[in-house]
């Protein structure tokens, strides 16, 4: 059974950085496309970033140039490096495997002065 477990969230100030991790069990990350989504209070869940099996990445416009998605094949982990955080990045961040539509439980990110 494939399981995704996110970690690394927390409370930071605007301009600071966080790195989220998505640990994958039961599946090899380099085989499937993996996404990060986020959901802010009162809003729909939205796409943030994707990394494909070949390493190709794409991002939503709101995070381009600030966030970087990557994978460590040896550790079976997907990362989301978030720099220059702004208040609008506050959300629960979810890891998602496209195939099978598998989701983690989410990790909370709060950006506040």
C-alpha positions in Angstrom: 0.0 0.0 0.0 1.4 3.4 -1.0 1.6 6.0 1.8 2.7 9.6 1.6 3.8 11.4 4.8 4.4 15.1 4.7 6.6 17.0 7.2 8.5 20.2 7.6 5.7 22.7 8.0 5.8 25.4 10.7 5.4 29.1 11.5 7.7 31.5 9.8 7.9 35.2 9.1 7.6 36.7 5.6 10.8 36.4 3.7 11.9 33.3 5.4 12.2 29.7 4.0 10.9 26.2 4.8 11.6 22.9 3.2 8.7 20.4 3.1 9.3 16.7 2.7 7.1 14.0 1.4 8.2 10.5 2.4 6.9 7.8 0.2 6.5 4.1 1.1 5.3 1.4 -1.1 6.2 3.1 -4.3 9.3 4.4 -6.1 9.1 8.2 -6.7 11.1 8.2 -9.9 8.4 6.2 -11.6 5.5 8.5 -11.1 4.7 12.1 -11.4 4.4 13.8 -8.0 2.6 17.0 -7.0 2.4 19.4 -4.2 -1.0 21.1 -3.6 -2.1 23.5 -0.9 -5.3 24.6 0.6 -5.9 27.8 2.5 -8.8 28.3 4.9 -12.0 28.9 2.9 -10.4 28.2 -0.4 -10.2 25.3 -2.9 -7.2 23.1 -2.9 -4.8 24.4 -5.5 -1.9 23.0 -7.5 1.6 24.2 -6.5 4.3 22.2 -8.2 4.9 19.0 -10.1 7.9 16.8 -10.8 7.7 14.2 -13.5 9.4 10.8 -13.8 12.2 12.4 -15.9 12.6 15.3 -13.5 10.8 17.8 -15.5 9.1 20.4 -13.2 6.4 22.9 -13.4 4.9 25.4 -11.0 1.9 27.6 -10.5 2.6 31.2 -11.4 2.3 32.4 -7.8 5.4 30.4 -6.7 7.6 30.5 -9.7 11.1 31.7 -8.8 10.5 31.1 -5.1 9.6 27.4 -4.7 11.6 24.4 -6.0 10.4 20.8 -6.2 12.9 18.0 -6.2 13.3 14.3 -5.5 15.8 12.1 -3.7 15.5 8.8 -5.4 17.7 7.0 -2.8 15.6 8.2 0.1 12.2 8.0 -1.7 11.4 11.6 -0.8 10.0 14.5 -2.6 10.9 18.0 -1.4 9.4 21.4 -1.8 11.9 24.2 -1.0 10.0 27.4 -0.3 11.9 30.6 -0.2 10.8 34.2 0.1 7.6 33.1 1.8 4.7 35.5 1.9 1.6 35.6 4.0 -0.4 34.3 1.0 1.6 31.0 1.1 -0.2 30.2 4.4 -1.9 26.8 3.8 -1.9 23.1 4.5 0.4 21.6 1.9 -0.3 18.1 0.5 1.8 15.7 -1.4 0.0 13.8 -4.2 0.9 11.0 -6.5 -0.9 11.4 -9.8 -1.3 7.7 -10.5 -3.9 6.4 -8.2 -4.7 9.9 -6.9 -2.9 9.2 -3.6 -2.7 12.0 -1.0 -0.8 12.5 2.2 -2.3 14.0 5.4 -0.8 17.4 4.9 1.5 19.7 6.8 0.6 23.2 8.0 2.6 26.3 6.8 1.9 29.6 8.5 3.6 32.8 7.3 3.0 35.6 9.7 4.7 38.8 10.9 
